[in-house]
């Protein structure tokens, strides 16, 4: 029996695939209770127990190994947002004792298995001074610990017995693929002839076709990007039917908003004008559609389509307390977030990556 739980004695698996580079994992279980009272009795008549709601949050570094999103959607028919969010995943947390950690061949001290978990939110962060990360939230109604002595259900006892698993991630593990955890130098910029990210042309320094070229002093880029973050929250609804206690499906309620935040070190202000009459021709419009594509050296690509519009821009800093001015641009689109990765465990995953031009349109 161990004395504590820390990072080296835990392992996360999604659809039985060990997730490398995990930074944090947490779970919340809420038991939905309905109260019933009756006339003539001050005490509660019955507390009705509905199905539990289980939420899992997992964060990992972007490192060349399959992302959580890839592992959870390894049965997807397409890498699009619709294609990747129609299937559920089996998520496991293994806990080992202090001495053995998750050494290969050593049985776990305890294990938690969550079946039929659906992705409810997704976020990718590419900061300038930290590691790139992926954060995924799962929701479902099923969680089972292998050493929960309260479980008397015969079928669940059989399932519990099957959760005594051996560790697969050893102490010699290291990043795969490109061989490094994402850092700022791994964000790919270039031109139409290279593998390059495309950012909104609204941002000062970005060309009209979306490229950030190395045309500044000492080979610096024209736009000084200091942070890029992409996120979406999938509003899932539980669908019930008579004669069945659990939901038969948890679909995504489309349309789904996808947001991209881009922070820059400002050199000429935010350069975004806004008037009530509009600044673009005679269209009474201040905004234009922009393309966003993100590529990094770890074999990961995010496509947010060609209809991203600026939702807000903030400018500040550079005051008498020190520091420098920054401009942050927030873009919004709907239903478009295609994610491809060279290490995708989906049977078609490598084809999606090599044929990304097909999906990035």
N, C-alpha and C positions, 0 to 999 in steps of 0.2 A: 504494500500500500504506500502511495506517495505521500509527501508532506505538503505539497503545493502544486499549483499549475502555473507554468510560465511558458514563454513562446516556444522553447525547445522541446516541450513534451506534448505539443499539439500538432495535429495534421488535419487538413481539410481535403475532402474528396467531393467532386461533383460528377455524377454519373460514373462513379468508380474510377475517375481519373484524378490522381494526386495533383493538387494545385500548388505550384511552386511560387515562391516569392510572397507568400501571404504575410501581411503585416498586422491584421487584426480580424477578429471574428466575434460576433456577439449575437445573442438571441433574446427575444422577448416573447413570452407566451401569455396570452390573455384568455381567461375563461369567461365566456359570456353567460351571465346568470340573469334570469328573469324571475321576478318576485310575484307571487300570487297571494293575495289576502282574501278573507271572507267576512261576511257580516257575522257579528256575534262573537268574534275571536280576535283579541289583540295580537296574538302571536301569528307569525307567518304561516300560511296554509301550506305552501310548497315553494321551494327554490328550484326552478327548472334550469337544468344545465344544458345549454346549447353547445354546438361544436366549438372547440378552441380555435383561436387565431394565433398562428405562429409566424414570427418575422425573424429572418436571419440577415445579418449585415456582414459582408466579407469584403475586405480590401486587400489588394496585392499590388506589387510593383510591376511595371511594364518591363519585361526582361527577355522576351523572345519565346518563353514558354507559352502554351495556350492560355489565353485570357479566361477569366471566369465565365464571361458571356459566351465564349466559344464552347467551353466544356458543357455549359448548361443547354446549349442549342445544337448539340452534336447530331441531332436528327432533323435539323432544319432543311427545308426544301429550297431555300434561297437565303442569301446573307442580308436581305432587307429587314427593316424593322418588323414588318408584317410576318415575314418568313421565320424570323428567329424567335418570335414571342408567342407562337401558337402551341408550343410543346412545353411540358413540365420537366422538372429535373429531380433527381435523387441526390440530396446533399447530406454528407456525413462529416462529423467531427470526431476524431479519435484522440483519446487522452492516454498518455503513457506515464510510467512512473519516473521519478527523478533520475534514477541511475541509468535507465536504458534509453530515454528519450524515444525517438521514432526510428530506432535502428532497424534495418531490414531483417525480417524474420522474428522479431520480438512482438508478442501479442500485446494489444492495447489493454490498459488498465480499465478503461471504460470507453464506450462509444455511443454517440448520439446519431440517429438516423432520422432524416425528415424526407418523407416521400411526397411526390406530386407537388413540388414547390414551383411556383411561377415567379418569373422576374417582374418586380414592380417598379424598380428604378435603376438607373444606370448612369455612371459618371466617369469621365476620363479627364485627368488633370495633367497638364504639361507645364510645370512651373520652371522658372529660370534658375532658382537656387536650391531646388529639392529634387527628389526622385519623381519620375512620372508614375502615376497610380491609376488603378481602376477600382471603382467601388460599385458593388452590386447588392441590391436588396431583394430578397426572396420572400414571398408570402405563401402560406398554405395552412393546412389544418391538421397536420400529422407530425408528431415528434415522439420518438421513443428512445429512452436511455437503456442501455444493456443491463445495468445493475439497479434498476428501479424495482424494489421489492414489492411495490404495491400492485404490480401487473399480475393479474390472475387469469386473464383471457388466454385460452389455450393457443389460439392462432398467434397471438402476440408473443407468447412465451417462446414459440418456435422461431419467430422472427428475432427475438432478443438473442437467442443462442447463436444465431448466424452473424451477430455483430462483433464477435471476438476476432478482430482482424489484425494482421501483422503490418508493421510499419513499412513504408516504401521509400521514404525520403531519408537519406543518411547524412552524416556529418560532412561528407565530401561533395555535397551538392553545390552547383554553381550555375549562373545564368546560361541559358541555351541560345541557339540561333546566333545573333550578332555577338553574343558573349558579354554583354554589359546591360546593367540596369539603365533605363532611360535617364539621360541628363540633357541639359539644354543643347549641347553640340549635336545631339542625335535627331533634332527636328530638321526635316529635310526642306531646304529652300533651293531654288534654282530657276530654270526657265522651261519653256515648252519642250525642250529637247532632253530634259532630264526628269528623273523621279522627283517631283517637287510638290510641295503643298501649295494650295491656292487659298488666298485670304481675300476678304472683301475689299473692293477697290475704293470704298469710302475712306479707308485708313490712310493717312498721309504716308507716302513712301511706297505704297503698293501700286503696281502698274495697273493700267486699265484692264488687262487680262488676268489680274490676280496674283502676280508674282512679286516676291520680295527679293530684289537683286542686290548683289554685293557691289554697290556703287558708292558707298560712303568712304570716309577717311580710314586708312589702314585696312581696307578690305571689309569694313563693316557693312551691314545691310542697311538699305535705305529706310526701312521701318524697324525700329528697335522694339521687338516684341518681347515682353517680360513674363507673360503668362497666357496660356490658352486653356479653356475649360469647356467641355461639352457635357451636357446632362439632359436627361429626360425622365419624367415621372409617368409611369403607365397606370392609369386609373382603371384598376381591374374590378369587375363586378362579379359577385358570387351568384351563379344561376342555380336555382333550386327547382325541384319538381316533387309532386305528391308521391308518397310511398318511398322516399329516399331521404335520409337524414343529412347526408353530406352534399355539397354542391356538385353538380355533374360537370361543371366547367367554370373557369374564371377567365372570360375573354377580356381583351383590352378594349376600352371604350375609345374608339377613334372619333374625332381627330385627336392626335397626341402632339403636344407642343414639344419641340426640341430647341434648346437654347445653346448658344455659343458665346462665351465671354472672352474677349481679347483685350489684354492690358498692354499698354505701350508706354515707353519713356518718351514723353512729348518733347519735341524740339521746335514746334511752331504752333502750339495750341492743339485743340481737337479737330479743327478745320471742318466742323459740321455746322452749316448754317440752317436756320429754321425760321420760316415766316408763315403767317396765316394764309398768304396768297400763293405760297409754294415757290420754290426756286428753280424747278425743272421746267423749262419752256412755259407753256400756257396750260399745263395739266393740273394746276393747283396741288402739286405734289412736292414733298421735300425728300422723298426716299426713292431708291432704286433697288431692283433685285440684285443680289450678289451671290456668287458661287463660293462655297467653302469645301475644301478637301484638305485633310490632314494626313501626312505620311511621315513615319519615323523609321529610324534605322533598324528597329527591332522587328521589322516585318509586319507592321500594323498600319492599316489604312482606314480612315473614317470619311465617309462621303455624306455631306449634308445637303446636297442638291444645289440648284441654281436659283432658288427663290427664297433666300435668306434676306430678311429686312431688318434694318437697324431699329431696335425697340427703344434703346436709350443710350446716351453717352454721358459720361461724367468726366470732369476735368478739375484737377486741383493739385495741391502740393506746391513745392517751391517757395514756401513762406519764410519768414525771418527766423523760424526755429531751425532751419536747415533742410536738407533734402532737396528733391527735384520734383518737377511737375510730372504727373502721369495722366494719361487719358485712357478710359476704359470703355470699350464698345460692346454692347450687348445685342446680339442678333437672335432672331426668332424665325423658325420655320415649322412646318407641320408634317408629321408622318414619314419624314425622310431621315433615316440614320442607318446607312449601310456600313457594316463593319466587316472587314476582311483581314485575315492574318495568315502569314505563311505557315504557321504551325497549327492551324485549325484542325482539331481531331475529326471533324466531319469528313466523311468519305470524299465529298466534293470540295473540301476546304482549300486544298492547294490549287485547285482549278479556279476557285473564286479569286484567290490572290493573284495568280498569274494572269487571269483574264479580267482583272479589276476594271479595265477600261470599259468593259461591257456593262458593269454595274455602276460605274461612276459617270453616269450620263443623266 
